Amino acid sequence: MGKPAWEDAVVFVAGLVALVAPDLWADGHGRLPLMVLGALLLVAGLFPLLGTVGPAAWTATAFALVLFVSPWAWQFDGDRNAAWTAWIAGGVATIVGLWVAYRTRTVRS
């Protein structure tokens, strides 16, 4: 079992932030997409932290990208707290996921 990477912790924390945001600081706005996508992102980051086989890095990156565009897709971009939570958590997790995928690809080559 390998040592957990910091990238997995970033994905886990981004999912946790999105999951709790509607109840803590977003006043219930964007509840469904933030909680569902946050839970999916949290689980995608949890598997590698536990050292078990789980979804690939591309899966977590896809969840993060959908989280990033969710304020426009579910029309809660007018609520600043919920929208900025989705944009920051989704953006950070997407960038980290793309970086890991690129790094993995260059190591294999």
Beta strands, then each sheet from edge to edge (+ up, - down):
end
